[in-house]
Amino acid sequence: RIDPDESSWALARQFFEEHGLRAACFIPMISGESAIGVLNLGTKREDAFSKADVELLTHIASQITIAVQNSMSFELAKKAKERTQILLESNNAITTSLNLSNLLQTTSECLRKYFNHDLAGFALYDEKKQQLVVQGFDRNYEGQFPAAGTILPLEGNPVGLAFTSGRP
């Protein structure tokens, strides 16, 4: 429980003042040994939260914490399932494409279901030229991007940096 006038945080005092709040209660949402968030309540009434209110809100925050964790677990499981599905679909697209142009288009179409991208392309390293060579682009709009065969230097661009550093 806190009296807004006692807050040392200027932004909190400003928020309380702008909304006419006279009392606030902040209940940590605890999971195991860690806090995952805070349940916040504010009111325009002074001294609105009794010790019994805080105890009740603590129990409610515990229930909210469980619901939040369940929701987060569900979302993680859903994302894992989507990732597995995209890996399967991408693998199927990749293993059936022997032509580079078809490989790019098929893979891009598969990825578009999940990433909603506007452009996909790839460049391969040419050892003789010691540079990257654009193999093609798949895009869902008309644009002025480098054509297949365009040379990309290894320095001074994000494609070259990804290749030389080995990091996304």
N, C-alpha and C positions, 0 to 999 in steps of 0.2 A: 504494500500500500504506500502511496506517496501523495503528499500535498504538492500540487504543481508549483507552488511558490517556493518550495524547498529544493526543487531540482537544480542541480549545478550545470545542467546542459542547456545552453541558451536556445538551441533549436527545439528542445522539448518544451521549455517555457513559452516560446513563441507559438508552438502548435497548440498547447493547452489554452493560451490566451485567445488565439484566433477562433477556437471552437467552443470557448466558454466553459472549458472543463475545470472543475474544482477538485476532483479526486480521480485517482487512477490506480489500477492494480495490474501488476506485471507478474505472471506466473510462469516460471520456466517449465518447458515441456521436456521431461527427463526420460531418457531411454537407457537403462543400465546405469552406467557411470557418466554418461554424456548428455548434455542438453542438445536437443535438435531444433529448438525454437522457443518462442515465448508467446503465451496467450495474453493479450492486452485488452483491458477494459477501462473505459473512461466514462465519467458522468459529470453532469453540471451541478450535482448535489455535493455539498461538503461532507466529509467523513462518511462516505457512502459504503465503505467496505469494512465490515467487522471481521474479527478474528475467525468467527464461524464461516463467514463468506469466503475468506481466503482458504480455509480448509476445504470447503466444498469446491471452490474453483481449482484447487490443487488436484482433487480427485477427477474433476472434469478434464483438466489439462492432461492427466494421465490417460484418460479414455481417448482424447483427441490424438495424443501421441501414438497410441496403438493404431488408430484409424489412419493417421498419416503414414506410419510405417507400412501398414497393409497396402495402402494405395501406392506408396513408393515401390514396394516389392512387386506389386502387380504390374506397375509400369516397367520396372526392370525386366520382369519375365516377358512382358509383351515386346519390349525392345529386343531382348535376346531371341525371341521367336522370329521377329522381323529380320534380325541380322542373319539368323540361320537360313531363313527363306531366301534372302537376297544372295547369300553365299551359294545356295543350291541353284538358284536361277542363273546367277552369273557363271557358275561352273558349267552348267548345261550350255549356256550361250557360248562360252569360251571354247569348250571342247568340241563343239560342232562347227566352229568357224575356222576354216583354213585360209581364207582370203582376208588380208589385213583390213580392207575397207569394210567387209561384212562383219569382221570381228568387232571393230569399233562401233558400228551402227547397232549391232545386236546387243553388245554390252551396254551401250548408252541407253538404249530403249529399256533394258532390264533395270538399270540404275535409276532411270527417271521415275519409275514407280515409287521409289523410296526417297530419293533425294530432290526431286522436282527441280533438276538443274536445267539450264538453258543451253549449255554448251559442254561438249566433251571432246577431247582430242588426245592424241598421244604422239610423242616424238621418240624416235629410237636413236641410240648412239651409233655414229658411223666412225669406226676406229681409224680408217684412212684419213678422214677429214678432221677427226678429233673434235667433232661437234655433233649436236643433236639435229636430226632431220625430222621435220613434221611429216607424219604419215597420213594425217587427215583429221577432219573435224566433223562432228555430228551436232547440229544445232536445230532448235525449233523456231528459228527466225532467220531473216536475211541479214547478212552481216559481211563485214570486210575483215576477215581473219586470214592469216597466212594460209596459202594453198599447200597441198601436199608437195613435198620436196623443198620447202623453205628451210633454210639453214638457221638454226638458233645457236648463238654463242653460248658457251658454258658459263660466262660471267656477265653480270649486269642484268639478269632477268630471273624471275622466280622459278622458271622451268629449269634453267641451268643450275640454280642454287639447290633445288630439290635433288637434282641428279648428282651433283658433286658432293653434297653433304650427306646424302642418303637419308634425309629427314623430310617429312611432309612440310 
